[in-house]
Amino acid sequence: MRASQKTLFIFTILAALCVLAVAIVDAAPAAPNGAIIISKTVSPQLIEPDYTGVLTYTITVTNTASPGVLNAYMEDTLPTLLSFGELVEKPTIGTTEVTGETISWTGRLPAPSEVNPSVVTFVFTAELPGPESIGLLLAENQIVNTARAGHIDGTFIIEDSDTAITRICRHIYLPLVMSDFMQ
């Protein structure tokens, strides 16, 4: 291979790598609409149809930019048929309220550079319905719960949301059929 061919080959490889790098950056997930992001998890993530325990949800709300957000807001309304159990952990800043099946929080969410934490955490439980209503949840095969966070500027402006899903495991029992293969 001549020197000019090597140079063209190397240039072509570098150009392809640049195009690939741009494609990877473009494929990155979109940032939330604002400085506030929310993360939500549930435990357990998989339950049996006859599960009688509670679901434990953990929500974190984070301010990712300066300055602090004066009127930060988080809201989580439980799905139909679930009922609020207990608030296990709540932030030491702001105001947390439980009204029916909705937990909400308002307060100042400090900037990441401040001494106070720029993250608030909530842990709470939700109770499943009794046997008379569990069939409605079983029909869906999952329990989907979404929390939203943002700020209040006259109205609630949603900046981010996250969903936690508990799947309902079903077992199918098939009959064992035996045959005499050794004839």
C-alpha positions in Angstrom: 0.0 0.0 0.0 1.4 3.4 -1.0 1.7 6.3 1.5 -1.2 8.2 -0.1 -3.4 5.1 0.1 -2.5 4.6 3.8 -3.3 8.3 4.5 -6.6 8.0 2.8 -7.4 4.8 4.6 -6.6 6.3 8.0 -8.6 9.4 7.2 -11.6 7.2 6.2 -11.4 5.3 9.4 -11.2 8.5 11.5 -14.2 10.0 9.7 -16.2 6.8 10.3 -15.3 7.0 14.0 -16.4 10.6 14.2 -19.7 9.7 12.6 -20.1 6.8 15.1 -19.3 9.1 18.0 -21.9 11.7 16.9 -24.5 8.9 16.5 -23.8 7.6 20.0 -24.1 11.1 21.5 -27.4 11.6 19.6 -28.7 8.3 20.9 -28.1 9.3 24.6 -31.3 9.5 26.6 -32.9 13.0 26.7 -32.3 15.0 29.8 -35.2 15.9 32.0 -37.1 19.1 31.2 -35.5 21.0 34.0 -33.1 20.8 36.9 -35.2 18.4 39.0 -34.9 14.7 38.4 -36.8 11.9 40.1 -36.0 8.2 40.6 -38.5 5.6 41.8 -38.1 1.9 42.8 -40.3 -0.7 44.3 -39.7 -3.8 46.3 -40.6 -6.5 45.6 -40.5 -6.2 41.9 -42.1 -9.7 41.4 -45.0 -11.1 43.5 -47.1 -14.2 43.5 -50.9 -13.8 43.0 -51.5 -14.7 46.6 -48.9 -12.3 48.0 -50.1 -10.7 51.2 -47.2 -8.4 52.1 -46.8 -4.7 51.2 -45.0 -3.0 48.4 -42.2 -0.6 49.5 -41.6 2.4 47.3 -38.5 4.6 47.4 -38.5 8.0 45.7 -35.5 10.3 45.4 -35.9 13.9 44.1 -32.6 15.6 43.1 -31.8 19.2 42.1 -29.0 18.9 39.4 -28.3 22.6 38.9 -27.8 25.9 40.7 -29.5 27.8 42.2 -31.7 25.9 44.7 -35.3 25.5 43.7 -37.6 27.4 46.1 -40.9 25.7 45.2 -39.9 22.2 44.4 -42.7 19.7 44.3 -43.1 15.9 44.2 -46.4 13.9 43.9 -47.2 10.2 43.8 -50.7 8.9 43.6 -51.0 5.2 44.2 -52.7 3.1 41.5 -56.3 2.1 41.9 -56.9 -0.6 44.5 -53.6 0.1 46.4 -53.9 1.9 49.7 -51.3 3.9 51.5 -49.6 2.0 54.3 -47.1 4.0 56.2 -44.4 6.7 55.6 -41.2 4.9 56.6 -38.8 7.8 55.7 -39.4 11.4 54.8 -37.1 14.4 54.1 -36.1 16.6 57.0 -36.7 19.7 54.8 -40.0 20.8 53.3 -43.5 19.6 54.0 -44.7 16.0 53.3 -48.4 15.3 53.2 -50.4 12.1 52.7 -53.9 12.7 51.5 -55.9 9.6 50.8 -53.7 7.6 48.3 -51.5 10.5 47.3 -48.2 11.5 48.9 -46.8 14.9 48.1 -43.9 17.1 49.1 -43.2 20.8 48.7 -40.1 22.7 49.8 -36.8 24.2 48.9 -34.5 21.9 47.1 -30.9 23.1 47.6 -28.4 23.4 44.8 -25.8 20.6 44.6 -23.1 22.9 45.8 -24.8 23.9 49.0 -24.1 22.3 52.4 -27.6 21.0 52.6 -28.4 17.9 50.5 -29.7 18.5 47.1 -31.6 15.2 47.3 -34.7 14.3 49.2 -35.8 10.7 49.8 -39.1 9.2 50.6 -39.8 5.6 51.6 -43.3 4.4 52.1 -45.4 1.3 51.9 -48.6 0.5 50.0 -51.0 -2.3 50.8 -52.5 -4.6 48.2 -56.3 -5.1 48.1 -58.0 -7.9 49.8 -58.9 -11.2 48.1 -62.2 -9.8 46.8 -60.4 -7.2 44.6 -57.0 -8.9 43.8 -58.5 -10.4 40.6 -58.6 -6.9 39.0 -54.8 -6.5 39.6 -54.2 -10.0 38.3 -55.9 -9.2 35.1 -53.3 -6.5 34.4 -50.3 -8.8 35.4 -48.5 -5.8 36.8 -48.9 -2.8 39.2 -47.6 0.4 37.6 -46.9 3.5 39.8 -45.6 6.8 38.5 -44.3 9.7 40.5 -43.7 13.2 39.2 -41.5 16.0 40.3 -41.0 19.6 39.3 -41.7 23.1 40.7 -44.6 25.3 41.4 -44.8 28.5 39.4 -48.5 29.3 39.8 -49.2 25.7 38.7 -47.3 22.4 39.0 -44.7 22.3 36.2 -43.5 18.8 35.7 -39.8 18.5 35.1 -39.4 14.7 35.3 -41.3 11.5 36.2 -40.3 7.9 36.9 -42.3 4.6 37.0 -41.9 1.6 39.2 -43.5 -1.7 38.1 -44.3 -4.8 40.2 -45.0 -7.8 38.0 -47.4 -10.5 39.1 -46.0 -13.9 38.5 -48.4 -16.6 37.3 -47.7 -20.3 37.2 -49.2 -22.6 34.7 -49.4 -26.2 35.7 -49.5 -28.7 32.9 -50.4 -32.3 33.4 -47.7 -34.8 33.3 -48.4 -37.2 30.5 -46.5 -40.5 30.6 -46.2 -42.8 27.7 -44.5 -46.1 27.3 -41.7 -45.4 25.0 -39.9 -48.7 25.6 -42.2 -51.0 23.6 
